[in-house]
Amino acid sequence: MIRKELVAASAEPMILSLLSQGESYGYAIIQDVKLRSGGKLQWTDGMLYPVLHRMERRGLIKSRWGESETGRKRKYYFLKKEGKAAMEKHHEHWTIVHDVLASLRKGKYV
């Protein structure tokens, strides 16, 4: 089980990265993360929607109501320009963290 703190810290960059590939809705985001992690990350509605709402308030993403193929209403989220810039910054920071962890595993300096 992956620790809650790591899941929380990685949620925003993952959502921004997913939305950079096109708009999506909550359930699809949850399923995409589950699939990409091989089932190791299993987000819930209660975890995802507060993050989406916070990102929307901060102006990183925007939402719109639309209809699904079945005619049900869904809230679709998409990336704003500010979200793309935030995603790039997150990727820089996560690359640094990854490189340090990889170097520690190998016993070398970056």
Secondary structure, DSSP 8 states (H G I E B T S, - for coil): ---HHHHHHHHHHHHHHHHTT--EEHHHHHHHHHHHTTTS----HHHHHHHHHHHHHTTSEEEEEEE-TTS-EEEEEEE-HHHHHHHHHHHHHHHHHHHHHHHHHHT---
